[in-house]
Amino acid sequence: MGPKSIWSFILFFLCIICMTSPAMANEVTIQSKQINPDTLFKDKKEFVEQELIVKFKPETTSAERSSILKEANAQEDSQLLNGDFSIVKVPSGAELKNIAKTLLTNKQVALVEPNYKFTKTYIPNEPNYSKQWYLDKIQAPKAWDKTKGSSAITVAVIDDGVQQTHPDLKGKIVKPYNAVTGGSSYPAQLHATHVAGIIAASFNKTGIAGIAPNIKIMPINVFTGEQATAESIVRAIKYAADHRADIINMSLGSYRYSDTIETAVKYAKSKGVLLIAAAGNDGSYLPVYPAASEAVLGVSATTNGDQIAYFSNRGKYIDLAAPGVNIFSTVTGNSFAYESGTSMAAPVVSGVAALVRSRNPFLSPGQVEGILRKSTVDLGTKGWDSFYGYGRIDADKAVSNTPVPISSITVPKTYTMKGTNKSAISFKTAGNGKISLTVKNSKGTTIRKVVTNKATASTKFTLYWDGKNDNKKFVPSGTYKVEVKVTNGKASVYKSASLKVVNHTKAAILVSGTYTFSPKASTKITIPYELTQKVKVNAVIKDQSGKNVNTILNKKSLAAGKHHIVWNGMSAKGKTVKDGVYSLVMSFIDSHNKAGASKKVQIKVDTVRPGAKLTLSSTLFKMDNKTNHAAKIELKEASSLIVYVKNDKGTIIKKLLNKQSKPGTVNVSWNGKNDKGTLVPEGKYYYFVQAKDIAGNTTTMSSLRFSLQDWRIPTIQADKDFYVKTNTPLTIEYQLLKPGKVTVGIYQGNNLMKNIKVDAAESAGKNSFQWDGTNEKLEPVPDGDYQFKIEVTDKYSLSQTFKGNVLVELAKIVISYPSIVTLNVHSTIASEVYYHLSNPGNVTIEIFNQSNEKVQTIKKDEPMNAGNQYFRWDGKNENGNEEYDDFYYFVITGENAIGQKFSVKGKMSSSDNPSWLNSHGVSFNNVSESRFYHDSMSLNIDTSQQVTMILYVYEDDSGSTQLDLMKYTLKPGVNTITYTKPTTDYLFYVIKYQDGLGNKYWYQIDEWDFF
């Protein structure tokens, strides 16, 4: 793994523990009462537009009041305090100051003043509130009159560690995360604790006041000491977005742009997260990231005098300014302290944003950004500037500028329901979510779901209710509640309005349809109907001539709603009626004793079973997976048709058909499988048919038996290739599709070597045979390629053959050996050879000279096991005399149990390189500014196989003092190794190569040769 890049992300705050006294309270000036309109109407924001409060002198009559107001283009709307004061309306766009001056010219007008707006201001009962000058500066108390935040809103603080147990933060921590370790624990730190307190310290009468005291904090640590990596910050941003944070506060930054972090902040914004970051504390115009990212709001810091802080960065990326000097908040150790920095300014904006999202959790990040940008006090240059962005944030303005999720619902004062008209329900939503509209009765029970989970995005809706409940019945007169719900899966908001409903729908019987009935098939027929109002109902059964057959209801008083008529098919005398067409005639008398429109429903009485005929295509079914067995059914009338295949015992095997069929021919076929899709065994089968007409009359019939025979090709499944390398018999398993007679033989080419089975009766499924590696004479077969052949023939003379391969390697001995080994005839051990046997056998090892004359026999017919082996040669001949040639040959011969011999020949050489060593080179690298001293050695080694290299480093060629030892694994190809010397002295090196078998090759390097 490559080195990890460290982005010097730092925490943006000035480590100043301010010991100064709290700032003095702002001076308050109380304005004296006066009636000078120029003074009264100076600030339009303090009063209601188009309204005045006017006091007339007591003797002024109503007619005089109206005349005076008319002359000033105004009119009285209402009165206060027993008529002493009048609320006066003026036209839109009129100048209130001028109208007031006009009215005051009349002596009967005692006083004119604006209709002032009054608001309550919440001041939290926190002991240290007086030290938090910035809360009054951003008008937080006025904002708290509207919202103190919602527990459904979460701000992720990506920083160092928040103290979760701080009394002002305890109970509001959710889903803590350490992006460095991947766990949930981290050390508590001052900086993040201070940031979290600014945003969300609780109103608990023990410490300070957070800007959004009711919201939740998701603490995410990204720091190790004083640094954070881009990796940990990206993990933190993604964690916050994936765990449904609403806002991310980042009081950190770097002057280095990171595309990875840029991608992360865009991802978070796409998930609906608002991102806010500190601008930095160097007084610089250079962009700081992530504050300078397009998807992030960058925040500069201001003083209590609304001046840019001397340390605050500024520039094109500044979106907003916020207090950031001498900010009193929570710190570790359950304590509090003053801190300064843009690290403190950013959470001020995050806290205000949390209030905005609490007021309307359905707003998109872009919508919240827009509200914040227009909810400021414009400082510096008019409009946006590089110091303050769009201005210093104002919490009250931000909350006031936030639209509620659902506007007031508009419904008619009274919905007079006539059965054809609908009630319009209008409202407007702000933000993204899904809306549902329900209607509830006076008990709060939902009686109608008009709309469910309809997507919305700041849209005006007009929905309509037809006055019916979910059962499609008109509701009775009364007062109902219309309720609108907006949800985004995390938060839900409800708003309702009352709706008075007057039911003027006409009484009616709702019944329809044509019915068919068989008194023999069923004991009764049930006909549903619905009454729109409470009425008295008559119900009579009549025959085709109009004669009464039976009276079911006679002026039966029934409530509005669903009911049903039940007739048993009998006349008034208790006898079953004849087949034919009858009518159910229904009439009613309403509450005003007026007869309503009657309704007629036709009933056909039919007791005749449907006619049908069943014919087979054949009494023999040769099932071969290609053809189906067939039958046809001739129907005389439309029927519900069910067709089964049953075995000879009457057990249902397969349902072939279950559908409504018209009169005529219906064809069915069967492929021989059951309901589970499995082929059935051979035997006798038949079709069972049930036909039921619309009246319920049923006809059943069974076909003749037919024989099912299995004519599928008797396939064989088995593995194709096998190997024999031991004397253990070979077992070959195979699967037969169906029973049959099986013959198994072993072949070499076209020659039969041995019969294993001949016409052996075997069942379907798993079977097997064994071969012990012998021929018909029970002699072991030579190593080589053989074939096995399995042939099966069923009782219908259908056959199939399967062929596979068997490779016999019972006796072959494969010897792995080095083609060249090192020779040192002057050493006690002239040469050492490592080799490998694939199978056990008797081994002979011989040494030959350059003239191919045998020098010595090392081993003679010595039993050896399979695996790695080795031998040594002492450099002497058979007579014990030393040999002095430059190279010799070794021959290894292995003989198996049946006398086969396998030989290999290698070379012992004092000068040749091993065959796998293509080349190797060495060079020394000079010390900087020196031609004579070396600080490292470079080796370039080209091999054709993987080998191990050990480098021994000595002080000199005596080898008495070893300075170092290094081990390397060389891969096939060119390997470049740079060895850093322990000293610049000239040294002596020994290289040992070792191949996969264990053979060793030695080389020496004397650094003096490179002087």
N, C-alpha and C positions, 0 to 999 in steps of 0.2 A: 504494500500500500504506500502510495506516495506521501510526501509530507503534507500536512493539512495547513491551508492558508489561514492565518489569523487576521481578521479585520479589526483593527483597533477600535471597536465600539466602546464608547465611554459613557458613563452616566453623567448627564448634564445637570449638575448643581454645584453651587459654590459652597465649599465647606466652611461656612461662616456661622458659628453659633452666636446669634445676635443677643447680646446682653443688655441692649438699650431698652428704655421704657416703651410701653405701647404707645402708638401714635394717638394724639389728642383727638377727641370726637369733633366732627364737623360742627361749626357754629350754626344754630337754628334761629332764623328770623321769623317772627310771627307777624303776618300781614294784617293791618287794621282793616275793619269793615269800612267800605265806602261804596258809593253808587256811581262813581265815575266810570262810564262804559269803557274808556280807553284802557283803564287798569283791569277791570273785571274780565274783559274778553281778550286779554293779551295772549294767553296760552290756550290754543284750541284743544289741546290734548286733555285738558282738565275738566271739560264739560261735554254734555250731550249736544250734538249738532241738531239744528232745526227745532230747538226747544228753549224756552225762557220760563222763569218763575216771576210772576207779576203780582204785586200787592196793591189793590185799589183801596181808596179811602172808604170807611164804613158806610157812608151815605150814598155810595155809587150804586145805582140800580143795575139789574141784569141787562136791560136794554142799552143803558149807557156804556156798560162794559163792552158789549158786542160792537157798538158803534166806534168806540175808541180803538179797539183791536183791529177793526176792519180798515180804519184809516191808515194803520201801520202795516197793512197787508198780513195780518195774523188772525188766528182764531183760537178760542178757548177749547182745550181738550178735556180737562178735568179740574177738580178743585181739591184743595188741601185745607186742613185745620178749620173745618166748619165753614169753608168758603172764603176764609181770609186771604188765601193765596190761590192763584190760578196757574195751572200748567198750560202754557201757550205754545202752539205749533206755528212754525213759519215755513214758507216754501223752500224747497231744496235749492241750495246755492245762495240763499239770502244772507246778507251780512248781519249777524246778530247785533253787533255793536251799533250799527246805524239804526236798526229797528228799536233798540233800547233807548237811544237818544231821542228818537221820534216820540216814543211813548212818554218819556220823562218831561216832554214839553207840555203835557196835559196835567193840570193841577190835581186831577182826581187820581193820578197814579202816584202812589206813595213810594214804591220801590220796584226796581227791575234788576234781576241778577241771573247769571247762568244757572242751568240745572247741573250742578257740579257732580262729578264722579267721585265716589268715595270708595276706598279699598282698605281692607284690614291688612296689617303687616305682622307676620308671624316672627317672633324673636325667640329662638330656642333658649332653653334654660340650661346652658352649658357653662361651667365655671370659667373656661378660657375663651369664651366667645369674644370678649372685648379685645383679645389679642389678635383676632382674625380680621384685620382691617379690610382685607380683600373681599369679604362677603358682602359688606355694605357697598363697596365700590361696584360690584357687578349686580347689585340689587337682588341678591339671593333671597332676603326675607320676603320681598314681594312675590318672587317666583314660588316660594314655599306655600303661599296662600292658595296656589293652584295645584301644585304637586310637590311632594317630597321624594318622588321617585317610586318605582315599583319593584317588588321582589322578583318580578318576571324578567327584569333587565339585568344583564351581567356585563361588567367591564373587565376585560382581561388586562392585567398589568404585567407587561413584558419588561422585565427589569431584573434586579437581583432578588433576594428573598424577602417576601412580606412576612412580618411576625403575625402568624395566624391567631395567637392567643392574646394579642393586645386587647385590653378591655373595650376600646372603641371600634375594634374590627371583629371581635369574637362573634361567631354566629352568622356571619355574612360571607364566609369563605366557601367557594364551591370549586370542585375539581382542580385542586392544586397540581402543578406539574413542574418537574425539573427537566428542562430540555437538554441539559448536559448529560444527565445520567439515564434519562428515560423513566425515572421513578416519580414518586409523588412527594418525597421529602427533600429538604434543602436547608441550609443555614439561614437564619433570619438576619436581615441586613437593614441598616438605617435608611438607605435611599428609597428602596421599594416601599418600606413601611410608611415613610413620609408621603410618598406619592399616593398610596392607597387611602390614607387618612384624608387628604385633600378632597379626594373624589367622594368617599362614602362613609366617613366616620359617623357612627350612630348617634342619634339624639337620646342619650341615656343619663344625662345630668351628672356625668363624671369627668368629661374631658373637653373635647372640641366638637365643632359642628362640621360634618361633611356637606359638600354641596348637594349631593343626592343621597341622603342618609338611609333611604329604604332599599337601595339597589344592592346587588351582590357583586363580590370581587372574585375574579379567577386569577390567582397569583401564578405567574410562570417565570421561573428563574432561567436566565440564559448566560449568567456570568460564572466564570471561574476566576476568582480574584478580581482584578480590575479589567479583565478583557472578556469579550464574548466573540464567538466565531459567527460567520455568516450562516454556517450550518445550524447552530443552535437557535439562531433567530428565526430562520426559515421553519425549523421544526416547531418553534413556539407559535408562529403565526398560523401555520396549518392546524396545529392542535386547537388553538382558540377558535378558528373558523369551523373546524369539524365538530367541536363540542359546543357550538351554538352561542358563542359570545356575541353580544350586540355591538360592542365597541372595543377597540384595542388601543391602549395608551402605551406609547413607547418613548420614555424619557431617556433616550440613548441615541447615538448616531456616529457616523464616520464620514470623512470627506471622500472616501472611495466608493464609487458606484458599484453595486453588485447586481448583475442581471438576475441572479437567483432570488435575491430578496425582492427585486422588482416583480418577478413572476409570482412570488408568494403573496405580496400585498394585493396584486391584481386578483389572485385567486380568492383571497379573503373578501375583497370587495364584491366579487361576483357571487359570494355566498351570503351577501347582505350585511357585511360587517363594515362599520365606520371606523377608519383608522386615523389616529392623531399622534403626532410626534413632535418632540422638542427641536427647536431650530439650532441650538448650539450656543456656547458661551465664550466665543473668542472675539466678539465684536467684528466678525468678518462678513464679507459679502459672498464668500464662496459657498456653493450649495453643500448642504449636509444631508446625508441619506440615513433613514428613509423619509425624513421630513420633506425633502425635495422631490420625492416621487409624486407623480401625477395623481395617484390613487390615495394619497395621504394628505391630511391637513397639517401644514407646518405652522408652529406657534412660536412667536417671539415673546419676550418678557417686558413688562412695564413696572414702573414704580407706583407708590401711592399717590403721586402727583400726576399720574397719567403721562409720564415721560418714558421714552425707551430706556431700558436699563443699559448702563454703560457696557456690560459684558455681553449683551444679547446680540446674536447674529442677526443679520438683516439681508434682504435680497429679493429676487424675483419669486422665490418659492414661499415667501411668507403669506399665509392666508389670513391669520388672525393673530391678535395680541391678547395677552392676559396678564394679570398680576403675577410677578415672579420674584419680588424682592421682600425679604423679611417675612416669609410665609410660615406661619405657626401651624404645626401639624404633629401627628404621631411619629414616634421613633421607637427603636428597639428598647427593651428593658421596661416596657409598659410606661414609657415616658413621652415627653413632648419637647419640641425644639423649633427654633427659627432656622430656616434654610432659604437660600436664594439660588436662582438659576432658571433657565428655560425648562429644566426638569420639573419645576414647580408650576410653571405657567401652563404646560401641556395638560396636566390633570385638572386644572381649573376648567379648561375647555371640555375635557372629557366628562367632568361632572355635569356641566351645563348640557352637553349632548345627551347624557343619561336622563336628565329631566325631560328633554324633548322627546326621546324615545319612550319614556314612561308615559307621557301624555298621549303619544300616538305610536305604538310599537309596530305599526304597519308601514311606516315611511321607509323608503329606500335610502341607502347611504347618500345618494345624490340629492334627495329631497331634504335630508337633515343638513347636509352641507349648505344648501341654499338658504335654509332658515337661519343657520348660524351666521352666514355672511351678511345677512340683512338685519341681524339682531346685535348691532354693535354701536359703540360710541365712536364716531369718526374722529380720529386724532391725526395730527400732522397734516400733510397735503390732503386736500379734499378728494374724497374717493379713495381708491386703492393706492397705497404707497409701499415702498420697500421696507419701512420700519414697522408699521402696524398692520400691513395687509389691508383688509377691509375694515379694520378698526378693532378697538378693545371690546371683548365679549361682554354682553349684558344678559344676565340670566332671565330677568323678568321679560325683557323684549323677546328673547328666544322662546320662552314658554307661551307668551301671548301670541306670538306669530305662528305657533304650532296649531294646525287645524285638528279638531277632534276627529276620531276615526269615523264617527257616524253623526251627521247633522241631525237636527230635529226632524222627526217623521211627520209628514203631512198626510192626514186622512180626512175624509169628509166628516162633518159634525154628526151626521146621521146617514147610515147606509140603509135605504129602503129597498129591500130585496124583493124583486118581482119575478125572479126565475130566469130572466134573460140578461139582466144588467150585472155589472161587476163594480167592485169598489177599488178605486185607484189608491195605491199606497206609494208615496214618493219620499225619497231621502237621498243624501249624497254621502259618498265615502271618500276618505282621504288616505292614500297608502295602498299597499299591495296585500291582498288576502283573499279569503273566500267568504261569501256572505250566505246566510240562511235566513229565510223569512218564515215565521210560524204564527199561527193564530191560536190563542188560548182562551178558555172559557173563564167564568168568574171564579172557579176553584183553582185556576192555574194549570189545568190539564190541557196539554196540546191536543187540539182537535183537527188541525190541518197544517201540513207542511207545504207551503206554497213554493218555496225554492230551497234547495239544499246544496251547499258548497259550490256556489257559482263564483267564478273568478272575478275579482274586481281590482281596478287600479285607478283610484281617484276618479270615480265615475258617478254621474247622476242616474238614479234608477227610478223608474215608475213601474211597479208590479201590480198585478190585478188579482183580486180574490173574488170568486164567483159565489161566495156565501155558503159553500158546501164544506162538510167535514171530509176526512180522509176516506170515509165510506161512501162518498158521493151523495150524501144526504144533506138537504138544506138545514141549516142550524135554526133553532128557535130564536125568537126575539130576545134581546138582552144586551148587556155590555160585554165586549170582548177586548182582549189585549193583543195588539199587533206587536210582535217582538222581532227586531233585527239583530242578528249576531254576525260579527266579523271575527275571523280567526286566521292565524297563520301557522297553526300547529303548536305554537309556543305560548302565545297570548290570545285571549278572547275578550271581546268587548260586546256588551249588550245595550240596546236602547229600545224603548217601547212607547206605545201610544194607545190610548183607549179609543175604542170604536163602538158607537151605539148602532145596533142592528135591529131593524124592524122587518119582520118576515111578512111580506104581502104576497107570497107565492100562492097560487091557486091550488085547491085540493085536487088530487088526481090519483088514479091507480096506475102504476107503472108495471105493466105485464106484457110479455110478448113471446113469440115462438110458436112452433108446431111440435106436438108431442105424439109419440107412438107408445102404446102400452099393451102388454099381454098379461091379463090376470092369471094365466097359467104359469108364466115365467116368474112373475113377482107379485107380491100381495098388494102393492099399492103404487100409485104414481104421485110424485110430489112436484108441484108447480110453484116456483117462487114469484113473489110480487112485492112491490114497495108502495107505501102510502106517503104522500107528501105532507098530509096533515091528519089529525085525529078525525075519523069519520065512522059512520055505521055502514057495514059492508054486507052485500048480498052476493052469494055465489051459487049458481045453479048449473047442473049438467043437463044438456039438451041433445036430442037425437037430430038426424038430418032433417026431419019434418018440423023441427022447432018445438017438439013436445018435451015437457019436463021429464027427466029421467030420475034425478035425485037432487035434493037441495043440500048443499054443503054448509052454507052460512046464511043466516037470516037476520038482517039488521044487527050484525055483531059489531059492537063498539070496539074499535082498535086504534091504538096510538100510531102516530107517524113513525115510519121506519120499515124495516124489512119483515115480511111474513111469508107464509106458504100455505097452499091449498093441498090437501091430501084426499085422494079418491081411491077406493078399493076396487073399482070396476063393477060395482053392483048398483042395481036400481034401488028406488025407495022401498021396494018390497023385499029387498035382501037377496035378489037373484043376480047371477053374473050376466052382464049384458052380452049381446051377440057381437060378433065382429062387425065393424063398420066405422063410420066417421061421426064423432060427437063433438060438442062444443062446451067449453067452460065459459059461461057468461057472468061477468062481474059488474056490479053497480054499487053506488054508495049514496049516502045522504050526509051533507057536510054539517058543520056546527051551526049554520044559519038555516038548517032544515030544508036546504035546497038539494035537489038531485043533481048529481054530477054525470059526466059522460061515462057510459058503460064501455067495457072492454070485453072482447071475445077472443078465446084461444081454442084452436082446433086440437082435438085428441083423436087419434086413430087407434081403435082397438083391433089388435091382430094376434090371434092365438095359433096361427099355422106356422110350423117349423120350416125353415128355408130348405129348398130342395138342392141336392148336390150329388155328384157322381165322381168316383175316384178311380183312375186307371193307371196301371204300371207300364213303364216302357219295356221292362224285361224282368224275368224272375231270376236272372243271374247278373251279378255285378262283379265284373273283373276289375278290381281296384288297382290301377297302375299309376296314380298321380297325374294322369292325363285326361281321363274321361270321368264323367259323373253319372250316377244313376238318376233317372228322371221319372216323374209322375205328373199327371195333369188332373185338375179338378174342374168340373163343370158346375158353375153356380147358377141357380135360377133367379136369385134376387141378391141385392147388395147385402153384404154381411161382413161382420168382423171375423176374419179367418185366422185360425191358429193351426200350424202344421208341425208335428213332431216326427222324429225317427225314434222307434223303440226297438229294443232287442227282443229275443224270443220269450224273455221272462216278463216283458211289459215295462221294463225300466226305460225311462226317457234318456236317450243318448244325445239328441241334438234338437234344438228348436230351429226350424227352417224358416218359419214365417209367422208374423204376428202383425197384421195390418187390416185396414178396412178395404174390402175389395168390391168392385162393381160386378154386376151379372156378366157371365161369360166364362171363358177358359182362363184358368190360373195355372201356370207351370211352375213346378218346384224341382230342384235337383239337389243331390247330396254327393259330397266328395269323399265320404268314408271317414270323416273326422267327427269327434264328439265336441261338446261345448267348450272344452279346454283346448281345442285345436290339435288333439292327439288322434292318430289313426286308430280305429277300433280293430279288435281281433276278428278273425274269420268266424262266420256263423250265419244264423237266420235273423233277418230284420224286417220291419214293416213300417208303413206310414200311418200315423194317427191324425185325423182331421177333425177340427171343431169349427162349425160355422154358426154364428149368432147374429140374428137380424136385429134391426133397430128397436124392435119391441122386446127383445130379450129371449125370443124363442131360439132354442139351440138344437142343432143336428150334429151328431158325432158319427164317424165311420172309420174303419180300419182297412188297409189294403191287404192283399194276399202277401204271404211271406216271400221274401226273395233272399237268395244266397249271396253272401259276400265272400269272394275269394281274393287273396292277396297276390296279385300279379305284378308286383313291383320287382324290378331287377334286384337280385339279392346282393347288394353292395357290401364291400369290405372296407373298413377303415383301419389303418395302422401307420406307424412311423415307417419311413422309407429306408433310412440308413442306420446300420448298427456296426459296432466294433467289438472284436474279440481280442483281448490283450492278456487274459489270464486263463487258467485251466477250469475256471468256474463255468458250468453250462450257461449258455445264452438263452434268456427267456424273452420271447417276442409276443406281445399282447396285440389282439386285434378285436374289432367290433363287427358283428354280423347284423345286418339290418333285419334279417328274417331267418328262421330255421332252415337247415339244409344239410347235405352231406359234404364233408370237407376233406380235401386232399392237400397235403403240405409236402413240398420237396425242396432239397438243397441242390443247387446247380452251380457248375462252373462253365460259363458259356452255355452251350446246348447240352452239355453232359450232365446227367443226373448223378449226383454224388451220394445222395441218401434220401429215402422216403421217411418222413416223420409221421404222417398220417395218411391213411387211404380210406376214402368214403366213410369217414367218421361222422356219425349223426351228432349235430351240435345245435343248440338252441340260439335264439336271437340274443344279442347283447355281448358282454365281454367274454372272450375266449383267449387261449394262449397255447404256445408250443415251446419246447426246449430243444436246443441243439448243443451237443457236447463237443463239437469241433472234429468229429470223426466221420469217416465214410461208411459205406454199407458193411465193410469188413471190420469196422470199429477201429480203424487205423487213423491216427491224427493226420489231418490234411495239412499240406504245406501252407506257409503264409501266402496270402494273396487275396484277390477279389472273388467273392462268391455271391450268388443270388438265392433268395428264397421265393418260392411261388406258392400262393394260397389260392385254391380254387374251390368255390362253393356252388352246389347245384340244388335247387329247391324241388318240391314235389311236382311242379309243373314243368320240369326240365329247363327252367331258366337258370342261367349260370353267369358267374362273374369271376374274374381272375385278378389277383393283386400281386405285384412283383416289388421286391425290395432288395437292398444290397447289404452284404456283410463283409467287412474288411477284417481278415484274420492276421493278427500280428502277435502270435503266441511266442515265436522264437527269435525274431529279429532283434539284434542288439545295436542300438544307435550310440556311437561314441562321440561326445562333444569334446574337442581338444583344441589347444592353441597351435596354430601353424608354425609359430616361431617362439622359442623361449630363450632366456638369457643363459649364456655359457661362460663359466669362469673356471678354466681347467686348473688354475693354481690355487683354488679354494678347496677346503675340506668337502664341501658339497659343490660339485661342479655345475650341477643343474637340478632344478626342481620343477616337476610338471604336475599341474592340476587338471583333471579331466572328469567327465560325467558319463555314467552308464545308464541307458534307458531301461534295461532289464538285467536281471542277474545272469551270471555265466562264469565260465572259467577263463581267466585272463592270463595272457603271456605278453611280457614287455621285453623288447630287445633293443640294443644300441648298435648302430652301424656307422662305419667311417665313410670318408668321401669316396672310397672305392667300392662301396656297398659290401664291405666285408664286416661280418658280425664281430663286434668288439666285446660285448658282454650281454648276458641274459639276466634281467632284473627280477622277473617273475616267470614262472613256468606252470601253466594250467592251474593257477591259484583261484579257488572259488571267491567271487566278489559279489556283493549285493548291488542292487540298483542304487544310483545316487552319485554324489560327488566322491571322487577318489584322488589319490596323488601318489607319486613315487619320486625317489631321489637317485641320482647317479653320482658316485664318488670320483668320477673321472679316470677310473682304472679299467683295464681289460680283464679277460677271464683269468690271466696269469697273475693278476695283482700288480701289474706294471702301469705306471701313469701314462696317459695319452696327452699329446700336445698339439693336436690340430686345431684350426680356427673354428671348425664347425663339425657337427655330427648329426646323425638322424636317429629318431626314436620311432619304433613301430609298436602300436598297441593292438593286440588281437583278442577279440572276445568270441568264445565258442558257446553256443546254446545247448539245450538238453538233447536236441536231435542231431548234434554234430555239425551244424552250420557255423561257419567262421566269418567274422566281420573285422576288417583291419583298417587302421588309419596310420598315416605317416607324417611326422612333424620334424622340425629342424631345431637343433640347439646351436646357437650362434653367439660369438663374442662381439659381433659388429652389426648385425642386421637389426633393424627396428621391427617391432611387432607389426603384423599386417594391417591392423586397424589404425596405426599411427601414420597418417598421411604426411604430416610435417609438424615441426615445432621449432619456434624461434625465440630468442631472448634479446632484450636490449635494456640499457640502463638510462635513467633520466637524471640529468644534471640538476644540482641544487641551483636555485635562482642566483644569477650573477656569479656562477662558478663553473669553470670548465672541467674541474678535476674531481669534484665530489658528487656522489649520486645520492638522491633521497628516495628513489623507488626503482623497482625492476618490473618490466613488462614482459609477459609471456603470451605468445600466440600459438595455440595448439589446435591442430585440425585432426579430428578423429572420425572414424566411421561407426563407432559404437560408444555406448556410455561406459566410462571407466572412472575409477577413483584416483585422484592425484594427491600425494602428501608432499609438502615442501618442508625440508629440514634446513634450518639456518644456523651456521656455525661461525665462530669468531675467526677461524682459519682452517686450512685443509687438514689439520691434525684431528679435527673432530672432537677435541677434548671439552670444548665449551659450547653447549647448544644455547643459542639466543632465542629461537622461536620455532614453532611448529604450526603449520597451517594445512587444513584439509579442504579439498575442493572436489566437487562432482562435475565431471566434464561431459557435456552432451554431444551427440553426433553433430559434426560441423565445426566451425571455427570458434574457439573459446579464447577470449581475451581476458587476461588476469593482470591486474596491477597490484603489486605487493609493495607496501610502504615499509621501508627499512627502519629498524629500531635505532640505527645510527648511520652516520654518513661514512663510517670507516668501510674499507674494502673487505667484503665478507666471502665466505665459502658456502655453496648451496648444494644440497642433494635432493633430487626429485625421484620419487617412487611412484610409478604407475601400477595399478592393480586392476586386472580385467574381471569379468563377472564370474569366472571359474576360480579365481584366486591367484593366478599367475602374476609374478611381480617383475618389473623392469626398472633398472636403476640408471640415473644419469647425474653427472656432476657439472657444476658451474663455478668457475673460479673468477671472481669479479676483477682480479688483476689482469685477466685476459682482455678486459674491456677498457684498460687504462688509456 
